[in-house]
């Protein structure tokens, strides 16, 4: 399942803006719906984002993620000298 387009755009836009703010290029975003909304009205999405840039930019991206997506939970991070892939669970209404 794919998240509703309004949610996808909001999350995508935030990740791209975070990349620009961090000095890295977001090269890939994939999302999947984890479950239906619960009583709180939140849905959860598994989101994988890959960025390309130097190590400082990658660390900035990871460090300020919570400011851009305060409902994101980092599940895993994989870094090289040139790229970083993060798997997130993002909660959205």
Secondary structure, DSSP 8 states (H G I E B T S, - for coil): ----HHHHHHHHHHHHHHHHHHT-EEEEEEEEEEE---TTS-EEEEEEEEEES-HHHHHHHHHHHHHH-TTEEEEEEEE-SSEEEEEEEEEE-
